[in-house]
Amino acid sequence: MLDKLFESIYSKIFVAIVIERSKSVVYIQISSKKHTPKNYHKSFEDREFTTTMREYIDSFIGESPFSYICVLDYSEEQGAIPTCSTKDMTVFGDFSASKMMCHENDWAYYTSVSGIETIKKTYAGIGVDFIFSSFSILSSFFKDKIETQLGLFVLVEENFITVGVFDKMKLLFGEHLYVGHDNNQDEMMMDSSDSEIDLDLESSIDLDDIDTMSDIDGLDDFGDIEDLDAIDEIDEFSQSQDDDFLDEEEDFLVQGPSSFNEDYQRFTAIQNSVNRFYKDSKYQSKFIETVYIADAIGVSADLKTYLEEEMFFSVFVRHIDLGGEMIDLAKAELK
């Protein structure tokens, strides 16, 4: 009763920290029942958690006893598997050094235990309330599509891409991939004679090799497992948000030659990931026709073009505000 009284008096302060390639961005939202939420954000030219960054955050969270710090898991050792059954997990790898989180008793995502401890130590001065997986972000952001369609869903960040194949809520395949830019990539992607990209898709993906496994059954609940960021009740996107998809080339933020090289690397990573999904008998492979991309950085038109022309996908791109999405997830957790 007393907590409810305080909540009616004080605002809730949400802080989301996003680490980018060469900087950090802090997003702040001040939320109350009486007023429209106020949003702030500030960039810091450092990937480390600095004193300046802490002072900025402290200037907001000192205003209310209800403050919540959200961080995106930046561990490379994370992924997702199409089961929550501890008995079936061993089929997909050794997770003895991982922390597993079950999503709606249907599929699980995991991350490095040491990575979680590193994050907690990094932000020990302010405390971390939520550590969100990229798969949580992806599945929440595209919830409206994942519930009804079979497709490849991709979250694009500066250094990582998160890939998930979903068939009407059921995860079939998931990977989290590092795609840091390599300045020597030009030599790998450009033909010296005519500077055209020659991609032999058939040599890497043989559609005849696609197998269909029987559905994994017996999905068991983890019971006492601690869930860092389960997302139980996220509101669906309205149908009108389909208009947010960027279908035309002029709607992309074209960033010049360096973006061209990086988007080729992203395309290659996605292509290889699809290849593994099709060919690995552990997964219930189904033919993919549609790709939905959550773009957190402003990719060029090239990535869309590669996927459409070389892999014959129908591709839709929707911009995602990582900080805002993390805050929305934190709100859902507190309901």
Stockholm file with secondary structure:
# STOCKHOLM 1.0

chainA/1-335         MLDKLFESIYSKIFVAIVIERSKSVVYIQISSKKHTPKNYHKSFEDREFTTTMREYIDSFIGESPFSYICVLDYSEEQGAIPTCSTKDMTVFGDFSASKMMCHENDWAYYTSVSGIETIKKTYAGIGVDFIFSSFSILSSFFKDKIETQLGLFVLVEENFITVGVFDKMKLLFGEHLYVGHDNNQDEMMMDSSDSEIDLDLESSIDLDDIDTMSDIDGLDDFGDIEDLDAIDEIDEFSQSQDDDFLDEEEDFLVQGPSSFNEDYQRFTAIQNSVNRFYKDSKYQSKFIETVYIADAIGVSADLKTYLEEEMFFSVFVRHIDLGGEMIDLAKAELK
#=GR chainA/1-335 SS CHHHHHHHHSCEEEEEEEECSSCEEEEEEEECSSSCCEEEEEEESCSSCCHHHHHHHHHHHTTCSEEEEEEECCCSSCEEESCCCHHHHGGGCCCTTEEEEEETTTEEEEEEHHHHHHHHHHTTTTCCSEEECHHHHHHHHTHHHHTTCEEEEEEECSSEEEEEEEETTEEEEEEEEECCCCTTHHHHHSCTTTCCCCCCHHHHCCGGGCCCCCCCCCCCCCSSCCCSSCCCCCCCCCGGGGGGSBCSGGGSCCCCHHHHHHHHHHHHHHHHHHHHHHHCTTSCCCCCCEEEEEESSCCCHHHHHHHHHHHCCEEEEEECCHHHHHHHHHHHHHC
#=GC SS_cons         CHHHHHHHHSCEEEEEEEECSSCEEEEEEEECSSSCCEEEEEEESCSSCCHHHHHHHHHHHTTCSEEEEEEECCCSSCEEESCCCHHHHGGGCCCTTEEEEEETTTEEEEEEHHHHHHHHHHTTTTCCSEEECHHHHHHHHTHHHHTTCEEEEEEECSSEEEEEEEETTEEEEEEEEECCCCTTHHHHHSCTTTCCCCCCHHHHCCGGGCCCCCCCCCCCCCSSCCCSSCCCCCCCCCGGGGGGSBCSGGGSCCCCHHHHHHHHHHHHHHHHHHHHHHHCTTSCCCCCCEEEEEESSCCCHHHHHHHHHHHCCEEEEEECCHHHHHHHHHHHHHC
//
